Amino acid sequence: MPVQRKIEGFVRTVQEQLGLSTETVETELVQHSLYTLEGGQAAATALMDRECTAVVCASDMMALGAIRAARQRGLDVPKDISVVGFDDSPLIAFTDPPLTTVRKPVPAMGQAAVRTLLEEIGGTPAPHSEFVFMPELVVRGSTASAPGTGSVRRTCPEERMRAGPDRGMIWGWVFSGRLCAYG
């Protein structure tokens, strides 16, 4: 899925769940970062300045950067802040803590690509369409319930983003080099 569509989906979800304006989400909650460990660290640091309690990253490498940023602040993952990666990279289950991640259905993606290619080679024009696949959340040791859920303990750009009974967690979202936070 192109980066812009992921961002649009994030913005739309924040608007629906919290009633925040597009401008607030895009100007107050989106940070630009590199798609690297250092980029994830820098972006997560910016979110931690806003006292987020969870960071969801576009790659496992960025998630490792987020864990590094948390540790530099003396925060415990997942007790103080949850971190989620994306890709389920080899060995990521063996990090400290084992990283919760989003796993892409690589075999199904490969089969669809090969099937389309073979149709094209066989003379059947392949439809120029987008394939959408359902990822899987692989829960491991880097996530936990939000600290202080149900009590007002965090402040954000808008008063409506204060933690409440149903909004006790402020999330960060790193995807394709962009980091967002919402409550």
N, C-alpha and C positions, 0 to 999 in steps of 0.2 A: 504494500500500500504506500503510495507516495507520502512523503513527509507532510506536505500541506494538508492532505486529507486526514492524517492522524491528528494534526493540530486542530483542524476544524472540528473533528469529533470530540476532542478534549474540551474545546471552548464551548461547544454546544452542551456537553454534559454538565459542565460547571454552571452554565446559565440555567439549565433545567433544575439542577439539584439545589443551587444556592441563590439563584436569582441575580447573579452578578452580570454586569454589562460586559459586552464584548471588549470594550475599551479597557475596562478594569482588568479583565483576564489577560489581554494581550500586552498591556503596558506594565502592569504590576506583577504579573505572575509568570511571565515567559522570560527566560534567560537564554542567551545564546552561548554555546559551548562547543568545543571540539569533540569528536567522536573517539575519545581516547580515555585512558585511565586518568590522566591529568585533567582532561576536560570534564569528566564526571566528578572529579574531586572539586574543581573550581565551581561548577554549577551547584553541586550539593552544598558547598560552603555558603553560597549565596542563599540557598533555601534555608539552611540552618540559621542564617542571620534573621530569617523570618520565623524562626522557631517551628519549622515543620517537624512532624513526627514520623514521616514516611517518605521514601524516595523510590520511584519506579523508573528504571533506566532503560534506554533503548538497546543497550548491549550489556553483556556480563562484565566486560572490561570497564565500562563506565560505572557499573555497580561497585566494582572493587575500588574505584576511585572514591565513590560515595562512602564506602566503609572506612577508607583511609581518612577522609575528611572528618567523619564522626569520631574516630579514635583520636585524632589530633585535638579535638575539643573535649576529650575525656568522656565521650558518650559511649554507652554500651549498645551494641547491635545484638539483639533486637529490643532489649529492655527499654532504651531511651528513644531509639529511632529504628524503624524497619527499612530494609533495603531489598528491592526486587530487581533482578536483571532481565535480560531478554536474549535468548538463543540456546540456553542450556549447553553451553560450551563444554568440551571435554575437561574433566577434572574439576569443574566448578562445584560439584557436589562435595568436594574434599577441601574447600576453603574453610577458613575460620571466621565466622560460622559458615556452615554449608549454605550456599546462596539459593534463596527462593528465586525462581526464574520462570519465564514464559518460553515454552518449547514450541517451535514451529513444526508442523507436520511435514518434515523434509521428504520422506518417501512418497507421500501423496503429491507433493509439489513436483518432485522429479518425474513421477509417472505422468502427470498432466503435461509437463513440458515435452517429454519424449513422445507421448501420444500425438500432441499437436504437431511436432516436428515430422513424425512419420506420415501423418496425413498430408502435410505440405509436400513432402518428398514424393508421396504416392500420387500426387496430382490433384488431391482434394484441397482446394484452398481452405486453409484454416481460418476460422472466424477470428477477427481481431477483437478479442474480448479480454476482459480481466478475469482472472481466476481468484476466487476468494476462499481462503482456507481458515478453519477454526483452530486457533492455537490452544495449548494446554498449559494451565498454571501448575507448576511443580513446586509444591510447598515444602520448604526445608527450614533450616534454623535461623534465617536472617529476618524473619517477620514474626510479629506478635501483636496482641491487642495494643491499641494506643494507650500511652501512659496518661492517666487522668481522664479517661473517657467519661463523659457525662458532667464534667466540671469545667467552668470557664477558666482556662489557664493560658490561652494563647491569644495573641492579637494579630490582626492581619490588616491589609489595606482598607477594607470596608468593615463597618460595624457588623454587617450581616454575616461575616465570615468567622465570627467568634464561635468558639467551641460551645456546643450545647448538648443536650441529651442524645441527639441524633447526628451531631457533627463534632465529635470529640477528636477527630483526627485531621490533621492538615497534611495532605499528600504532596509530594513532589513527583513530577513525571519528566523523565529524560527520554526523549525519543528522537532519533536521527539528529543528534547534536543540539536539541532544544530541551530546555528544562523548564517545567511548569510546576506551580504549586497551587493547591486548592484545599479548602477546608470542608 
